[in-house]
Amino acid sequence: MTLRAVIAGVGSALPERRVDNAELAAQVDTSDEWIVERTGIRTRYIAGPGETTGTLAADAARRALDHAGIDAGDIDLIVLATATPDQTFPATATKVQTMLGIVDCISFDVAAVCSGFLYALSVADSMIRGGGAKTALVIGAETFSRILDWEDRTTCVLFGDGAGAVVLQAAENGQSGILATRLHADGRHQDLLYVDGGPSTTGTVGKLRMKGREVFRHAVVNLAAVLNEVLDAAGVTADEVDWIVPHQANARILDATAKKLGLSPGKIVVTVDRHANTSAASVPLALDVAIKDGRIKRGDLVVLEAMGGGFTWGAAALRY
């Protein structure tokens, strides 16, 4: 039998404050029609006082543990993907560990921006396959609202805050679990999507900057390629896929990627309209929604994919 990392539970968390396009239109030069037409986004959630990447991550983790029926003390690995940590250090994963009441386990952050959850999932999968862990929490959590330029209408309308988590368990199982992951990066394009600050350069947090048209072009090409790559690695075809859970960046990217692969739009899980782009949180958030509402069922073949600043991109094929 093959040792695989099986998803035992999922969970997500959103800030209390929900912001619709009309509220944004009262603050910057934009409109609901402009935002919906170009992005598909209608609402997003913005973290308030006392809500941080760490608190959202911990809430999502608790819900994933409850869904899995697993005690926090059984966790021996936490991998948290984020581009907006609570502090420069320590890792936000260690803060989540403490909030969950776990005294000792491997805990660290992964920084790959919107692809972060795929990177974190691949790391945890590798550690489970290699015997380094048996039960893992993989979390994507962000408070992007804190690095946005709220006077730049081309970026501030695109992002939101939130967290999503999965519990992975080692299982001797020939079918269920993560079948394959594929990751990529190309730093030549980092000036197309970046934050203009950092501890080693400006000594400040900085603000997000993006050249949207160029990012869109790279995203469609890279995501289609990595999806085909991971399907080949898993030994399955696109026709066999039940659901695609993509990074929720922009409805037009989702549509264009589906067309490029010849996939039915009905197989794409879409939550960008209600959550906007939550970076590393978007894939696990969407996965939680689709599992909890009954669309994704046990035995379904699911493909996750994302691309983010760096550029980084990746995909995972799994049997839920």
N, C-alpha and C positions, 0 to 999 in steps of 0.2 A: 504494500500500500504506500501511497505517496503522502508525505507530510506536507500539509498545506495550512495557510492562514485563512481561517473561515470567519466571516463576519457574524458575530454572535448578537450584536445589538447596535443600534444607531440612536443618535439624539442630536438635538440642536437647541440653540438659544438665540433670542433676539432682544435688543434693547427695548425699553418700554415705549420710547417715543417713535411714532410712525409719522413720516413726513411725505406728503403727496406733492405732485408737481405744482399744484396751485400755490402751495406755501413757498416753494422755491421761487416761483415766478414773481412773488412779492418782494423777493430779496435781490435777485439778479435779473438781467435782461434776457428772459427766456419765457417759454409758455408750455403748457401741457401738450399742445399739438406738436410743437417743435421737438420736445423730448421724446414723445411716443413715436413719432414718425421716424426719427433717426436711431432710436435705441430700443424701443418697446417697453421702456421703464415707466411705471406709473407711481410707484411708491418705493420708499426705502426706510430703514430704521437707523436712527442716530443715537449713539451712546450719550447718556447724560452723566451728571455728577455721581461718582461712586460706581459707575459702570466702566470696566476696563476690558482689555483683551483677556486678561486672566480671569476675571469674574465670569465673563461670557463663556470662556472655555470650560471653566469648572461646572457651570450650569449645564452645558451641553454634555459634558462627560458624565455627570450624575444621571441624566436622562438616558444616555446610552447604556450605562451600567444597569439601571432599572429595567430597560428593555431586554437586556441580556440575562437578567436575573443573576448578576454576578456581584459579589461584594468587592468594594474598592481594595480591600486587603489582598485580593487575589491578583492585582495588577503588578507585573514586574517590569513593565516598560511603558513610558509615556514619551511619545514623539509629537511635538506641537509645531505646526507650521504657521508662521506669522511673519509679516513685514512690519508690524506695529507692536512690538513687545512692550510690556509695562515699563521696563527699564532697559538700559543698555546691557546691564547684567545685574542680577543673575538671570538665567533663562526663565522665561515665563512658565515653562513646563514644571520647574521646581516649585513655583508658587501654586500652580494647580495641584501638584502632588500634596502640598501642605493643606490646601483647602479641602481636599478629599480625605484627609486624615491618614495618608499613606506615609509611614515612617521611612521606608527604604525601598526604592526601586530606581532603575535607570531612567533618567529624565533629562531631555534636552530639546532645544528648538532647532528647527530647520528653516532656512531663509531662501525661498525660491519664488517669492511673490505669489502670483495667481496660480502657479504650478506647485506651490508648496505642499498642498495636501497629497498630490500624486507622488512627490518626492518622499514625503514622510511615510506614506503607505508602502512604497517600495523598500524603504529602509527597514520598517517594522516587519514586512514580509520576509526580507532576507534574514533578519535576526531570528525570526521564528523558525524558518527553514533550517538555519544553521544551529539551532539549539540554544541560542543566546537568550531567548525569552519564550514563555508559554502563553501568556495573556497580556495583550497590549492595548493601550488607549492611543488611537491616532486622531489628532485634533487639528482642525483648521480654524483659526480665530483671528479676527481683525477689528480694529477701530480706525478705519481709513478716514473717517470724518476729521480726525485730528491731524492729518497731514494734507488736507485739501486746501487749495486756495479758493475761498468762498466768493471771490470776485471774478473767478475764471469760469464762465458759464459752460465752456467746452469740456471741463473735467468735473466740476463740483456736482453736476446733475447725475453723474454716472455711477457713483459709488455709495455704498452703505456699510453698516456694521453688523456683525453677527458671528456665530460660531457653529460648527458642526463637528460631531465626533462619531467614531466607530470603535467598537470593541472587537479585537481580533483574538482568536484562540487557535492554538495549534491543534490540528486534528488529523488522524490517520484516515484520510478520506480520498477515495479515488475520483470524485466528481466535484464536490462543492469546494469553494475557496477561491483564492486568487490564482488564476491560471498563468498569467504573464503580466509583466510591467515593462515599459520602455520609456526611457528618459533622455532628454537632449538639452543642450544649451549652446548659444552662440553669442558671445559677448560683444561682437562687432556692432550690434544694433542697440546697445544699451542706451544710447542717446535719444532713442525714440520713445522710451517709457522709463522714467526714473524719478527719484526724489533729489532735489537740489541741495542736499545737506547731509551731514553725518558727523559722528564724533571725531574722526580722523582728518576731516577736510575743513568743514566750516565750524565745527563745535556746536552746531545747531541741529534740530530735527529736520528742517527743510520742508518743502512742499512738493506735491506730486506734479510732474510735467509730462505731457504726452503729445505726440504727433499722431492723432487718431487715424488718419487715412493710411499712413504707412503701416501702423500696427495692424489695422484691418487686413491689409493685403498679405502680410506675413502670417497672420493667424489662420486664414483660410487654407493657405498652402501647407503650413506646418501641421495643422491639426488633421487634415485629411491624410497626410503622409504617415503620421504616427499612429493613427487609427488603423490604417491598413497594416502597418508594421506589427502592432500588438495582436491583431487578429491572426496574422500569419504565425506569430510566435506561439499563440494559444492553440493553433491548429483548428480554427473555426473560420467560417465565412460570414460576410456581412448579412446574408440572408438568415443566418441562425441567431443573430443578435435580437434579443427581446427589447432591450432598452439601452439608449445612450444617455448618460448623465454627464453633460458637458459643463465646463466652466461658464458661469452665467455673466458674460461680459456685455453682450449686445445681441439683440434678437436677430439682427441682420447677419452677424457672424454665424449664429446657429443655423439659420436658414441656408446660407451659402455653403457651409460645411456639409450639411445633409444632402444638398443637391449634388455636390462634388462627389460624394460617396454613393449616390443613388439610393439614399435611405428615405423611408417615409417620414414626413414630419411628425406623424403620430407616434413614432418610436422615440422622439426626443423629449426628455423631461425639461420643461421650461419653468423657471421660477424668477427669471430676471425682471418680469413685470412687477413683482411684489417686493423683491429684495434688493434690486439693482445689483451692481457688481460688488460682491463682498470678498474679492480676492481669494485668499487661501481657504476661506470659509464656504465659498459658493458651491463647490462640488459636494461636500458632506451635507450641507444644508439641503440641497436639492435631492440628494439621496434619501435623507431622512423623510422629507415630504412625500416622496414617491413610494417609500416603503410603508409609511404610516397610513397613507390614503388607500393602500391596497393595490396600487398599480404594479409595483414590483413584488413578486411572490417568490417563495422558496423554489429553487430549481431554475429560475430565470437566468439567462445569460445577459450580463450587464457589462457595458463598457464605459469607463470613466475617462475623461480627457480634459486637458487644460493647457493654456499658454499664458505666460506672464512676462514681466520685465526681466531683462537679462540679455537677450531673450532666453527664457527657459520654457520647455514644453514636455508633455508626457502623456501617457495613457496606461490604463490597466484594464485587463479583461478578467472578469470573475464570474463564478457561478454562485448566485446567492442561495 
